[in-house]
Amino acid sequence: MLPKIKLGILDQSIVRQGHTASDAIKETIATAKLAEQLGYNRFWVSEHHNAPSIAGSTPELLMVKLADETRHIRIGSGGIMLPNHSALKVAENFRMLETLFPGRIDLGMGRAPGSDRITASVLNPSNTFSEESYLQQLTHLQHYFNDSAGTSHGTLLAVPQAASTPTQWILSSSGGSSKIAAAYGMGLVVARFINGHAGRDTVSTYRQLFKPSAQFALPKAILAISVLCAGTEQKAMEMRKLMDFRLLQFEKGIFDKPGDYDSIKDYRFTPQELERITYHSGRTVSGTPPQVKKQLLRLADDFDMDEIMAVTMAGSETDRKHSFELLAEVFELKPAAAKN
């Protein structure tokens, strides 16, 4: 069993019912500052499109504000959906971030659209949605970061020229992406909050096939999972019921701005819905601080993980903040000294 493990936060900038996108971004900024104060290791933001209930569409822009509002916590994307973008532009964006905030930037990448397929096609009309194209983009990205890109007309540089490059991570909810992370010598993030059935074989395959790189001499793996931590079992059950309800709504294609627990407290799940809740149960860990710690340490041990990244969609900003505080307390996190 792992005695100590690093914790991070993945924030999706959810727009709450009765609130605005501006409120959601302000909450994300406040959460990043809180995460640093509490001693979390990294804070990532996601990329979603054509979803009014999620304000986070441009992580590379939001990261500038988050890194400027903090001093030492690592700031990253969770992730940049690479097929939506030009690899050169991603390299330039993240080289600028690395220039502004050296040694603090994580580039987490995935190949999901972060939206519906039509929106993804509009974002990048040349997107073929093929693995071959995705691998080509990853290869081009390495050339841009290594200053080895060029055409028949000469060198092609991603500017600004920074002394360091962002740390690269591959987001995976399946075994295929873990093999890609291993081949490129990148870190691996297992998105258990998306696929509750992602198993240990995903990580073991990654570790077995890992090829050392300039970024990582050894494989590094993070487990990203929904975490709901509360002071009492009753409160934790309420938070879990709301989360279960939201996942059911997502399955039905309903992405309205989420309500709070009071809006669904009298709701009774049908037998079919209970089956789906059971099916998705692996996506979320919930309970009191000791219960949550026990479950997370067991998962980290089972999966051979170096870090846990918490995704927390609570019914209120207060409940969400308290969940992060309780998690930090039970894991005895301590803020790192600010870098000069």
Sequence and secondary structure as in RCSB ss.txt:
>XXXX:A:sequence
MLPKIKLGILDQSIVRQGHTASDAIKETIATAKLAEQLGYNRFWVSEHHNAPSIAGSTPELLMVKLADETRHIRI
GSGGIMLPNHSALKVAENFRMLETLFPGRIDLGMGRAPGSDRITASVLNPSNTFSEESYLQQLTHLQHYFNDSAG
TSHGTLLAVPQAASTPTQWILSSSGGSSKIAAAYGMGLVVARFINGHAGRDTVSTYRQLFKPSAQFALPKAILAI
SVLCAGTEQKAMEMRKLMDFRLLQFEKGIFDKPGDYDSIKDYRFTPQELERITYHSGRTVSGTPPQVKKQLLRLA
DDFDMDEIMAVTMAGSETDRKHSFELLAEVFELKPAAAKN
>XXXX:A:secstr
  S  EEEEEE  B  TT  HHHHHHHHHHHHHHHHHHT SEEEE    S TTB  S HHHHHHHHHHH SSSEE
EEEEEEGGGS HHHHHHHHHHHHHHSTT EEEEEE S SS HHHHHHH TT    HHHHHHHHHHHHHHHHT  E
ETTEE   SS  SS  EEEEEESSHHHHHHHHHHT EEEEETTT TT  HHHHHHHHHH    SS SS  EEEEE
EEEE SSHHHHHHHHHHHHHHHHHHHTT       GGGTTT    HHHHHHHHHTGGGEEEESHHHHHHHHHHHH
HHHT SEEEEE   SSHHHHHHHHHHHHHHTT        
